[in-house]
């Protein structure tokens, strides 16, 4: 399908509870389109044949701008993963947490080598590869945080960024700073807000928390980010309602 001009997409992990079966997906993706989204990042779905998923997305006018794929799938089932991504016409995939075995000064070197190898193989197939952070990547095993080590030890051609604004903030750093750090090697950014309630960190709809969205959006524009991907792992209301609030608030901030 035609790539939409919008910059905004929905991370499907937000609505994963409504995407357990192909029948669920038929109903839910229709609602996603009705809310106003034109693009999605595939993650957290139940079992479905990629061709059927593509048909459902096309039927509802939704473009698959990105995916999330685990490190085991990319290492052990590479060909099947590439086939899925190509079936979906998906140009980009990223991994989240790679697993605790890498969490050391030596482990990050091993991880970087594996990420480079996977990224090269994906690029040879016309697919870009990225790394999605959580807060744990802001631990230090050297004089640098783990996330900086990952990017310093990998080739920008083979590993791109997928900065998550909430997790950067939760890790004690500045989302806008990290977006700018990855200029030239990041097209997809995860938008997630943060607030505090009863001394607990809470995920919030975009614009309902405390993140500096004016500066985040300025940084995204400076690096020419292509996709602003809304995600909310935990919602205090219906996830589809949260997704609509985030979309509406982002549009009010001037994002089309």
C-alpha positions, 0 to 999 in steps of 0.5 A: 500500500501507499506509504502515508505522509503522516509521521505518527504510528501506533506501537501494537504492544500498546493494544496487545490484549486485543490482538491475540487471534486473527479475529481479534486483529480484524476487529481491533485494526479497524478500530485503530484506523477509526481512531485516526492512525494510518501506520503501526509497528507490529509487536505483541501479536498472537499467532497469525500468518504474515500474509493474512496480517498483511491483508488485514492491515491493507483492508484497514489502510494501515501501513506497517512502518516497523516491527519488533523481533527478538534476538533469538528469532533473528539469530535462529530463524533469520530466513523466516523473519525476513520472509515475514518482514518482506510479506508485510512490506516492513522496512525496519525492525528492532530488538528490545532487551537482548537478555541478561547474558550480555550485561557486563563490560565484555558482554556488550562487546559480544552483543555488538558483534552479533548486532553488526552481523544481524544488521548486515544480513538484514541490510543485504535483504533491504531491511534496516535494523535498530535497537530499542532501549529500556532503562537498564541500558543506562547502567555503567560497566565502563566509563560509558553507559551500556547504550552508548557502548552499543552504538560506539561498538556497532557500525551505523550502517548496520545498527540504527537507534530506536530511542524510547523517550520514557525509558531514557528519562527513567534511566536518568538521561535526557530524551532530546539529548539522546535523539540528537546523539543519534542523528544520521542513524535513527528514523524511528522514535518511541514516544511515551510519557511519564508522570508520578503518582503516590511516589510511583513512576507511571506511564502516561498518554502523550502530553499527560505526563512530565516529559519536555515534548517541545524539546523532544519534537524539536530534536526529532525535527532536527534529526529528520526522524520519519516515524513518531511511534506512540507506545504505552506499555501500561494504561490506566484506561482502555488501551485504545482510548489511551492510544486516541488521547496520545494521538490527539494530543500529539496532533495538538502539538502540531505533528501531522 
